[in-house]
């Protein structure tokens, strides 16, 4: 009897403890899930920190790379940085002193003006100008910017500049060579006039118009190559270029204005492109070595009376036809001499 009672007590004790075991298991499961969630949060936080650190590292590397590129651009003259103390005109335009010239911003592009008269040596104009932290391409070189800068010897103009405006390099008497970019569409009035030592300039394939007096008085300008894109040569454009020579006039040429090639003593033979509609008065006046001038029978241009004045060696014009045959017009222009 006593044995049964002891057994029953033990069984009851075991039964009494069973809910506690279940509760313990639930608590342990809850703790495990909380620990897992905490661990997941830590992993996510660690991953986010790593992502941010990597992004910051990439950002810093990019800034350093950009700074190095900018440094190299500045060293090569491709970038000019200006920030402080602008002059402001009555229209609100800000002009920054860049040392050799003034810089200004117009919309999203930049321009330069007022070059110092004591500039000397080789000039490399920047492709970009950085103003208040923003890079702007150089597009404009204002009229008269480098006029009478008598000690400049060479100029390199960057791509992006659209035209050489009026009188920009006029009177730069020591200027020997000029490099023009493939973005240039026109050379303005008297842009290089009186650059008496200029011997070398490239005319890019984008060039369409050469305006009045552009190279007037460039006494040492020798061989040039006209791109086919040029359709207009202005009044006195090459007046007095006494050693000028070229293999051919541009095929798109439509107008040769008054005195365009007057006193170009070295011109010997010229074949006129068929698109030319007009040759102005005295266009080839005093071309004293000109012996042959050919023009197309298909579309004879208007030729002014004094076009060949004092061309003493030009006895006749040659008119060429589509079939390749030619005929001479003798003595027709002799009274212009």
Secondary structure, 3 states (H helix, E strand, C coil): CHHHHHHHHHHHHHHHHHHHHHHHHHHHHHHHHHHHHHHHHHHHHHHHHHHHHHHHHHHHHHHHHHHHHHHHHHHHCCEEEECCCCEECCCCCEEEECCCCEEEEECCEEEEECCCCCCEEEEECCCEEEECCEEEEEEEECCCCCCCCCEEEEEECCCCCCEECCCCCCCCCCCCEEECCCCCCEECCCCCCCCCCCCEECCCCCCCEECCCCCCCCCCCCEECCCCCCCEECCCCCCCCCCCEECCCCCCCCEECCCCCCCCCCCCEEECCCCCCEECCCCCCCCCCCCEEEEECCCCCEECCCCCCCCCCCCEEEEECCCCCEEEEECCCHHHC
